[in-house]
Amino acid sequence: MEPDKRLSYRVLAANTAAFTVCFAVWMMNGVLVTHLVDAHVFAFDKAQLGWLIGIPVLTGSLLRLPVGLLTDRYGGRLVFTGVMLVSAPFCWLVSLADSFSGFAWASLGFGISGTSFAVGIAYSALFFPRNRQGTALGIFGAGNAGAGLTSLAAPSLLRWATDGGLNPDGWRLMPRVYAGILAVTAVLFWFATVERKDPLAAGKTLRQNLAPLGSVRVWRFGLYYFLVFGGFVALSQWLIPYYVSVYATSVALAGALAAIFTFPSGVIRALGGYLSDRFGARTVMYWVLGGCTLLSMMLIVPRMDIHANGEGVLAPAAGVVERVSPEAIVVGGKSLALHSKPSESTQFTDQETLIWPTARTWQEPVVKVGETVVKRQLLARGVSHIYFQANIWIFTAIACVIGLLMGIGKAAVYKHIPEYFPHDVGVVGGIVGVLGGLGGFVCPIIFGYLLRESGLWTTAWMFLALISLICLVWMHLVIRRMMAEHAPHVAETLDHPHVGEEKH
């Protein structure tokens, strides 16, 4: 292999490994805070749970733009190492927290690890030509799998540290382990990489650096990233309390199931980069946004087991009730058939695998023999038993597919940046990352408030379906406008499908 290629691959590998560690640290609160609430170590409510999950994401989001600017000016090697060394002490401070405010302040600090994405994107792009940047940045972005590492390994670490719950205070070991891993990774990264800067980017003034932020395109990319990255970050943490509360799983099992969502989503980002290079980022985003909209809507229906009023039986005429049984009511010599209640042995149970919401109806008599009734009087009330199992494995499979689409979408969004802003990757990637990270911050909080107000865990999917649809419609309108400006004959053909058809 040529020396330049070896260097490029070595830097990409170091970037990806460091980003994986940073992302695992960034997602730490999802498992840690859920464990502390579930074990009754702290009595955080649902809204506070959402805040503590989101606070590290806030720091990592808001600082992505300045960190991206620093990367363009001083280089990725120096800035990436600094990010990890600054985050490690704050991660250690989490182990000393004894209140909500203590967790919040420490979480603000270690959330700096989330800025690693803005550094790695700009730094990695410098080592690859444009026609391979989509694949390279996709491989780097596979470091999102760090969320899966935390979801999978952190519950086991907590179980070991707390001696299976016998030593509740043992949880404090976990943030200390994470802080140590961050520090070691920073040292290894420094010796495995070399410095490289884009001279055109490094020589710009602050005003010149910020000029691309005036482009609406940047903010549109940011909204896409709000969904595919912010939604991913939010769900990678929110799914753990979701499984615990909705399906009554243990935190360890919830972490394993959440990893089914996070691991593939992180790894497939490399494929998303390749597909974007091969077929174009816009085509890929159509599939991503359309799929996220449809699949999120499929998960909106909540798990339920409810009894509601159904169709009743009314007296066709006045008369005296002569006979009443579960199968029929006789009034004035006329027999009115009833739907009898199913036997206990045929009731719905979790032993079945029911994909769709299922309903059974029956009628229960409300009159007695000898009672005189008038026309249209209710003789038997209707009962509907609506049951939706929301089977955990079907739910997990659909959530996994959403995660895969988000992983592909993350690469597709960042494929646009070096193409449209080749000398502003740091700042544009930074602001897009800010908006995506803000999604990861505000989504858990929104989920928490929606849950508190509605009592429905599935309101999270309602919100994601709405954002997906907005992104899809906006992208389609922009593409139609671009076609109308630059290829009006194509736009006209789309508006009038019979134009250009062969006549028979």
HUCORKA-V508397 format. One record per residue. RES is the residue in three letters. BURIAL is b if it has 24 or more other ideal C-beta (glycine too) atoms within 12 Angstrom, else e. D_CENTER is the distance of its C-alpha to the mean C-alpha in whole Angstrom. Layout:
res = [RES/RES]
burial = [BURIAL/BURIAL]
d_center = [D_CENTER/D_CENTER]
This chain:
res = [MET/GLU/PRO/ASP/LYS/ARG/LEU/SER/TYR/ARG/VAL/LEU/ALA/ALA/ASN/THR/ALA/ALA/PHE/THR/VAL/CYS/PHE/ALA/VAL/TRP/MET/MET/ASN/GLY/VAL/LEU/VAL/THR/HIS/LEU/VAL/ASP/ALA/HIS/VAL/PHE/ALA/PHE/ASP/LYS/ALA/GLN/LEU/GLY/TRP/LEU/ILE/GLY/ILE/PRO/VAL/LEU/THR/GLY/SER/LEU/LEU/ARG/LEU/PRO/VAL/GLY/LEU/LEU/THR/ASP/ARG/TYR/GLY/GLY/ARG/LEU/VAL/PHE/THR/GLY/VAL/MET/LEU/VAL/SER/ALA/PRO/PHE/CYS/TRP/LEU/VAL/SER/LEU/ALA/ASP/SER/PHE/SER/GLY/PHE/ALA/TRP/ALA/SER/LEU/GLY/PHE/GLY/ILE/SER/GLY/THR/SER/PHE/ALA/VAL/GLY/ILE/ALA/TYR/SER/ALA/LEU/PHE/PHE/PRO/ARG/ASN/ARG/GLN/GLY/THR/ALA/LEU/GLY/ILE/PHE/GLY/ALA/GLY/ASN/ALA/GLY/ALA/GLY/LEU/THR/SER/LEU/ALA/ALA/PRO/SER/LEU/LEU/ARG/TRP/ALA/THR/ASP/GLY/GLY/LEU/ASN/PRO/ASP/GLY/TRP/ARG/LEU/MET/PRO/ARG/VAL/TYR/ALA/GLY/ILE/LEU/ALA/VAL/THR/ALA/VAL/LEU/PHE/TRP/PHE/ALA/THR/VAL/GLU/ARG/LYS/ASP/PRO/LEU/ALA/ALA/GLY/LYS/THR/LEU/ARG/GLN/ASN/LEU/ALA/PRO/LEU/GLY/SER/VAL/ARG/VAL/TRP/ARG/PHE/GLY/LEU/TYR/TYR/PHE/LEU/VAL/PHE/GLY/GLY/PHE/VAL/ALA/LEU/SER/GLN/TRP/LEU/ILE/PRO/TYR/TYR/VAL/SER/VAL/TYR/ALA/THR/SER/VAL/ALA/LEU/ALA/GLY/ALA/LEU/ALA/ALA/ILE/PHE/THR/PHE/PRO/SER/GLY/VAL/ILE/ARG/ALA/LEU/GLY/GLY/TYR/LEU/SER/ASP/ARG/PHE/GLY/ALA/ARG/THR/VAL/MET/TYR/TRP/VAL/LEU/GLY/GLY/CYS/THR/LEU/LEU/SER/MET/MET/LEU/ILE/VAL/PRO/ARG/MET/ASP/ILE/HIS/ALA/ASN/GLY/GLU/GLY/VAL/LEU/ALA/PRO/ALA/ALA/GLY/VAL/VAL/GLU/ARG/VAL/SER/PRO/GLU/ALA/ILE/VAL/VAL/GLY/GLY/LYS/SER/LEU/ALA/LEU/HIS/SER/LYS/PRO/SER/GLU/SER/THR/GLN/PHE/THR/ASP/GLN/GLU/THR/LEU/ILE/TRP/PRO/THR/ALA/ARG/THR/TRP/GLN/GLU/PRO/VAL/VAL/LYS/VAL/GLY/GLU/THR/VAL/VAL/LYS/ARG/GLN/LEU/LEU/ALA/ARG/GLY/VAL/SER/HIS/ILE/TYR/PHE/GLN/ALA/ASN/ILE/TRP/ILE/PHE/THR/ALA/ILE/ALA/CYS/VAL/ILE/GLY/LEU/LEU/MET/GLY/ILE/GLY/LYS/ALA/ALA/VAL/TYR/LYS/HIS/ILE/PRO/GLU/TYR/PHE/PRO/HIS/ASP/VAL/GLY/VAL/VAL/GLY/GLY/ILE/VAL/GLY/VAL/LEU/GLY/GLY/LEU/GLY/GLY/PHE/VAL/CYS/PRO/ILE/ILE/PHE/GLY/TYR/LEU/LEU/ARG/GLU/SER/GLY/LEU/TRP/THR/THR/ALA/TRP/MET/PHE/LEU/ALA/LEU/ILE/SER/LEU/ILE/CYS/LEU/VAL/TRP/MET/HIS/LEU/VAL/ILE/ARG/ARG/MET/MET/ALA/GLU/HIS/ALA/PRO/HIS/VAL/ALA/GLU/THR/LEU/ASP/HIS/PRO/HIS/VAL/GLY/GLU/GLU/LYS/HIS]
burial = [e/e/e/e/e/e/e/b/b/e/b/b/b/b/b/b/b/b/b/b/b/b/b/b/b/b/b/b/b/b/b/b/b/b/b/b/b/b/b/e/b/b/e/b/e/b/e/b/b/b/b/b/b/b/b/b/b/b/b/b/b/b/b/b/b/b/b/b/b/b/b/b/b/b/b/b/b/b/b/b/b/b/b/b/b/b/b/b/b/b/b/b/b/b/b/e/b/e/e/e/e/e/b/b/e/b/b/b/b/b/b/b/b/b/b/b/b/b/b/b/b/b/b/b/b/b/b/b/e/e/e/b/b/b/b/b/b/b/b/b/b/b/b/b/b/b/b/b/b/b/b/b/b/b/b/b/b/b/b/e/b/b/e/e/e/e/e/e/e/b/b/b/b/b/b/b/b/b/b/e/b/b/b/e/b/b/e/e/b/b/e/e/b/b/e/b/b/b/e/e/b/b/e/e/e/e/e/e/b/e/e/b/b/e/e/e/b/b/e/b/b/b/b/b/b/b/b/b/b/b/b/b/b/b/b/b/b/b/b/b/b/b/b/b/b/b/b/e/b/e/b/b/b/b/b/b/b/b/b/b/b/b/b/b/b/b/b/b/b/b/b/b/b/b/b/b/b/e/e/e/b/b/e/b/b/b/b/b/b/b/b/b/b/e/b/b/e/b/b/b/b/b/b/e/e/e/e/e/e/e/e/b/b/e/b/e/e/e/e/e/b/e/b/b/e/e/e/e/b/b/b/e/e/e/e/b/e/b/b/e/b/e/e/e/e/e/e/b/e/e/e/e/e/e/e/e/e/b/e/b/b/b/b/b/b/e/b/e/e/e/e/e/b/e/e/e/b/e/b/b/b/b/b/e/b/b/b/b/b/b/b/b/e/e/b/b/e/b/b/b/b/b/b/b/b/b/b/b/b/b/b/b/b/b/b/b/b/b/b/b/b/e/b/b/b/b/b/b/b/b/b/b/b/b/b/b/b/b/b/b/b/b/b/b/b/b/b/b/b/b/b/e/e/e/e/b/b/b/b/b/b/b/b/b/b/b/b/b/b/e/b/b/e/b/b/e/e/e/b/e/e/e/e/e/e/e/e/e/e/e/e/e/e/e/e/e/e/e/e/e/e/e/e/e]
d_center = [39/40/40/37/35/35/34/31/30/31/29/26/26/26/24/21/22/22/19/18/19/18/15/15/17/15/12/16/15/13/15/18/18/17/20/22/21/22/25/26/27/26/25/22/21/18/18/19/16/14/16/17/13/13/16/16/13/16/18/17/16/19/21/20/22/25/24/24/28/29/28/30/33/33/31/28/30/31/28/26/28/28/25/25/28/27/24/26/28/26/24/27/28/25/27/30/28/29/27/24/26/27/23/22/25/24/20/21/23/21/18/20/19/16/19/19/17/20/23/22/21/24/26/25/26/30/30/30/31/29/29/28/25/22/23/23/20/18/20/19/16/15/16/12/13/14/11/12/16/15/14/17/19/19/20/23/24/24/26/28/29/29/31/30/30/33/33/30/30/30/26/27/28/24/24/27/26/23/25/28/26/25/28/30/27/28/32/31/29/32/35/33/32/34/34/34/33/34/37/36/33/35/38/36/37/34/35/34/31/29/31/28/26/28/27/25/23/22/20/19/17/16/14/13/11/10/8/7/7/7/3/3/6/5/3/6/8/8/8/12/13/12/14/17/17/17/18/20/20/21/18/19/18/15/14/16/14/10/12/12/9/9/12/13/10/12/15/15/14/18/19/17/19/22/21/21/25/26/25/24/21/21/22/18/16/18/17/13/13/15/14/10/13/15/12/10/14/15/13/14/17/17/19/23/27/29/32/33/36/37/40/44/47/50/54/55/58/60/62/62/59/61/59/55/53/49/50/52/54/58/59/62/63/59/57/53/51/47/44/45/42/40/42/40/39/37/35/31/30/27/29/29/26/25/23/23/24/28/31/34/37/40/43/45/49/49/53/56/59/62/60/61/58/58/56/53/52/49/50/47/44/41/38/34/32/29/27/23/22/18/19/17/18/17/14/13/14/12/9/10/11/8/7/10/10/8/10/13/12/12/15/17/16/18/21/22/22/25/27/27/27/29/31/28/25/25/25/23/20/20/20/17/15/16/15/11/12/13/9/8/11/12/9/9/13/13/11/14/16/16/16/19/21/20/20/17/14/13/13/9/9/12/11/8/11/13/12/12/15/16/15/17/20/21/20/23/25/25/26/29/30/30/32/35/36/36/37/38/40/36/35/38/38/34/35/38/38/41/42/43/43/46/49/51]
